[in-house]
């Protein structure tokens, strides 16, 4: 019976700790993240976050690289124009010289579009 208090404390500690790391529930203000968007986020974190802020409410590490949130909230931006931008933008300036495969562009665009303001 000595293990019962220990188990109660363990359950309390793990439930408190677990809540810090749980994925937040999707609400009306949180866009749904499908598999393509999740893949795009993983790509962005691995390949883009050295220069760009890839998650909301962050500042880009490189001041010349706009946050993804800024990019997708440019008036007139569409899925097509975003994909074209992602395909062509990293050829300028020359120091970026970064190509993105077409399937990665689709996933990255899907993620980025989840960052749009819902005005």
Residue frames relative to the residue before (quaternion, step in Angstrom):
aa qw qx qy qz dx dy dz
X 1.0000 0.0000 0.0000 0.0000 0.00 0.00 0.00
X 0.5162 0.6391 -0.4237 0.3815 3.59 1.21 -0.25
X 0.6319 0.5541 -0.3445 0.4183 3.61 1.07 -0.55
X 0.5317 0.6490 -0.4091 0.3588 3.61 1.13 -0.41
X 0.6814 0.4445 -0.3236 0.4831 3.69 0.77 -0.79
X 0.6227 0.5354 -0.3439 0.4552 3.58 1.02 -0.75
X 0.6670 0.4956 -0.3012 0.4676 3.59 0.92 -0.87
X 0.6300 0.5275 -0.3363 0.4602 3.58 1.05 -0.72
X 0.6579 0.4899 -0.3026 0.4855 3.58 0.97 -0.87
X 0.6420 0.5234 -0.3216 0.4587 3.59 0.95 -0.87
X 0.6562 0.5042 -0.3120 0.4668 3.59 0.93 -0.84
X 0.6530 0.5130 -0.3107 0.4625 3.58 0.98 -0.82
X 0.6738 0.4930 -0.2913 0.4671 3.58 0.92 -0.94
X 0.6967 0.4656 -0.2945 0.4595 3.61 0.81 -0.90
X 0.6465 0.4942 -0.3492 0.4646 3.60 0.99 -0.61
X 0.6444 0.5059 -0.3256 0.4720 3.59 1.03 -0.68
X 0.6778 0.4750 -0.2923 0.4790 3.58 0.94 -0.85
X 0.6519 0.5438 -0.3197 0.4208 3.53 0.91 -0.87
X 0.6423 0.5435 -0.3432 0.4174 3.58 0.98 -0.70
X 0.5928 0.5715 -0.3669 0.4328 3.61 1.15 -0.49
X 0.7812 0.3622 -0.1604 0.4826 3.55 1.02 -0.76
X 0.4677 0.6747 -0.4550 0.3450 3.57 1.21 0.06
X 0.5291 -0.6004 0.4919 0.3430 3.54 -1.18 0.59
X 0.4638 -0.6829 0.4733 0.3073 3.60 -0.79 0.90
X 0.5536 -0.6016 0.4569 0.3504 3.53 -1.14 0.62
X 0.4763 -0.6441 0.5134 0.3079 3.53 -1.13 0.67
X 0.0743 -0.7887 0.6099 0.0204 3.55 -0.85 0.98
X 0.7281 -0.4039 0.3026 0.4638 3.54 -1.27 -0.05
X 0.7050 0.4492 -0.2718 0.4767 3.60 1.09 -0.61
X 0.6617 0.4586 -0.3040 0.5093 3.58 1.26 -0.18
X 0.3487 -0.7476 0.5136 0.2360 3.59 -0.53 1.09
X 0.5235 -0.6254 0.4596 0.3516 3.58 -1.02 0.66
X 0.2386 -0.7577 0.5923 0.1349 3.54 -1.04 0.78
X 0.1753 -0.7881 0.5836 0.0870 3.56 -0.47 1.21
X 0.7463 -0.3989 0.2718 0.4582 3.58 -1.28 0.01
X 0.6392 0.5202 -0.3376 0.4547 3.61 0.93 -0.80
X 0.6701 0.4890 -0.2985 0.4719 3.58 0.93 -0.88
X 0.6334 0.5197 -0.3306 0.4685 3.60 1.01 -0.74
X 0.6374 0.5064 -0.3141 0.4885 3.58 1.05 -0.79
X 0.6450 0.5258 -0.3079 0.4613 3.57 1.03 -0.81
X 0.6340 0.5162 -0.3265 0.4744 3.58 1.01 -0.77
X 0.6505 0.5072 -0.3195 0.4663 3.59 0.91 -0.87
X 0.6397 0.5109 -0.3209 0.4763 3.59 0.99 -0.82
X 0.6607 0.5182 -0.3053 0.4492 3.58 0.90 -0.94
X 0.6663 0.4975 -0.3085 0.4619 3.57 0.92 -0.86
X 0.7055 0.4650 -0.2657 0.4641 3.58 1.00 -0.79
X 0.8340 0.2684 -0.0883 0.4740 3.60 0.93 -0.88
X 0.7629 0.3909 -0.1960 0.4762 3.60 1.10 -0.51
X 0.6228 0.6198 -0.3341 0.3411 3.56 1.08 -0.70
X 0.5167 0.6201 -0.4375 0.3964 3.60 1.19 -0.13
X 0.7682 0.2944 -0.1636 0.5444 3.59 1.17 -0.56
X 0.7917 0.3072 -0.1303 0.5117 3.59 0.90 -1.00
X 0.4198 -0.5923 0.6042 0.3285 3.52 -1.28 0.43
X 0.1511 -0.8396 0.5189 0.0543 3.58 -0.48 1.16
X 0.7014 0.3518 -0.2549 0.5650 3.58 1.27 -0.11
X 0.6581 -0.5543 0.3328 0.3859 3.60 -1.12 0.56
X 0.8613 0.2049 -0.1503 0.4401 3.49 -1.37 0.52
X 0.5396 0.5701 -0.4266 0.4493 3.56 1.04 0.83
X 0.3853 -0.6760 0.5732 0.2569 3.55 -1.33 0.33
X 0.5018 -0.6612 0.4675 0.3039 3.57 -0.93 0.90
X 0.5269 -0.6308 0.4674 0.3256 3.60 -1.03 0.77
X 0.7204 0.3052 -0.1988 0.5902 3.57 1.14 -0.67
X 0.4084 -0.7505 0.4576 0.2461 3.61 -0.46 1.14
X 0.6551 0.5066 -0.3169 0.4623 3.61 1.17 -0.41
X 0.6484 0.4880 -0.3097 0.4955 3.60 1.27 -0.21
X 0.3400 -0.7696 0.4945 0.2180 3.61 -0.44 1.11
X 0.5478 -0.5754 0.4798 0.3723 3.58 -1.15 0.55
X 0.6059 -0.5627 0.4143 0.3804 3.58 -1.09 0.65
X 0.6120 0.5703 -0.3425 0.4276 3.57 1.02 -0.81
X 0.6499 0.5057 -0.3074 0.4769 3.60 1.03 -0.77
X 0.6452 0.5422 -0.3215 0.4317 3.56 0.92 -0.93
X 0.7539 0.4194 -0.2374 0.4465 3.59 0.72 -1.01
X 0.6826 0.4646 -0.2969 0.4797 3.58 1.23 -0.18
X 0.3539 0.7019 -0.5178 0.3377 3.56 1.23 0.47
X 0.4982 -0.6657 0.4538 0.3205 3.63 -0.76 0.95
X 0.8042 0.2853 -0.2285 0.4686 3.54 -1.00 0.89
X 0.4820 0.6639 -0.4480 0.3553 3.61 1.23 -0.14
X 0.0735 -0.7783 0.6230 0.0270 3.56 -0.98 0.89
X 0.7027 -0.4130 0.3511 0.4608 3.55 -1.31 0.05
X 0.6733 0.5010 -0.2903 0.4598 3.58 0.93 -0.92
X 0.6928 0.4595 -0.2991 0.4685 3.60 0.83 -0.90
X 0.6136 0.5390 -0.3515 0.4576 3.59 1.07 -0.65
X 0.6720 0.4890 -0.3035 0.4660 3.59 0.88 -0.90
X 0.6280 0.5162 -0.3334 0.4775 3.58 1.03 -0.74
X 0.6365 0.5274 -0.3135 0.4675 3.56 0.97 -0.88
X 0.6815 0.4861 -0.2970 0.4594 3.60 0.85 -0.94
X 0.6516 0.5150 -0.3162 0.4585 3.58 1.03 -0.74
X 0.8078 0.3332 -0.1380 0.4662 3.58 0.89 -0.92
X 0.5912 0.6591 -0.3618 0.2919 3.60 1.04 -0.65
X 0.7178 0.4769 -0.2786 0.4240 3.58 0.94 -0.70
X 0.4949 0.5980 -0.4601 0.4311 3.55 1.20 0.45
X 0.7524 0.2400 -0.1536 0.5939 3.58 1.33 -0.08
X 0.5082 -0.2880 -0.7968 0.1547 1.62 -1.50 1.91
X 0.7202 -0.4877 0.2914 0.3981 3.53 -1.26 0.44
X 0.6003 0.5900 -0.3771 0.3865 3.61 1.02 -0.57
X 0.6270 0.5278 -0.3591 0.4466 3.62 1.12 -0.46
X 0.1429 0.8477 -0.5023 0.0929 3.59 0.95 -0.86
X 0.3708 0.7340 -0.4519 0.3457 3.55 0.73 1.14
X 0.1309 -0.7979 0.5857 0.0565 3.58 -0.61 1.11
X 0.1757 -0.7627 0.6157 0.0916 3.55 -1.10 0.76
X 0.4609 -0.6799 0.4995 0.2752 3.58 -0.86 0.98
X 0.6426 -0.5678 0.3493 0.3778 3.61 -1.07 0.71
X 0.6775 0.4743 -0.3230 0.4600 3.63 0.88 -0.78
X 0.6242 0.5167 -0.3375 0.4791 3.57 1.14 -0.58
X 0.6040 0.5472 -0.3534 0.4593 3.58 1.09 -0.67
X 0.6473 0.5172 -0.3232 0.4573 3.60 0.92 -0.87
X 0.6851 0.4754 -0.2836 0.4735 3.58 0.89 -0.94
X 0.6555 0.5104 -0.3137 0.4598 3.58 0.93 -0.88
X 0.6487 0.5016 -0.3139 0.4785 3.59 0.97 -0.83
X 0.6268 0.5340 -0.3402 0.4540 3.60 0.97 -0.81
X 0.6642 0.4784 -0.3075 0.4852 3.59 0.96 -0.82
X 0.6755 0.5180 -0.3135 0.4209 3.57 0.74 -1.03
X 0.6610 0.5213 -0.3143 0.4388 3.58 0.96 -0.80
X 0.5654 0.5696 -0.3962 0.4460 3.61 1.22 -0.27
X 0.6451 0.5347 -0.3120 0.4478 3.60 1.26 -0.35
X 0.4310 0.7123 -0.4568 0.3133 3.58 1.25 0.02
X 0.4926 -0.6176 0.5242 0.3179 3.52 -1.14 0.72
X 0.3329 -0.7652 0.5160 0.1933 3.58 -0.94 0.77
X 0.1483 0.8224 -0.5309 0.1405 3.57 0.95 0.90
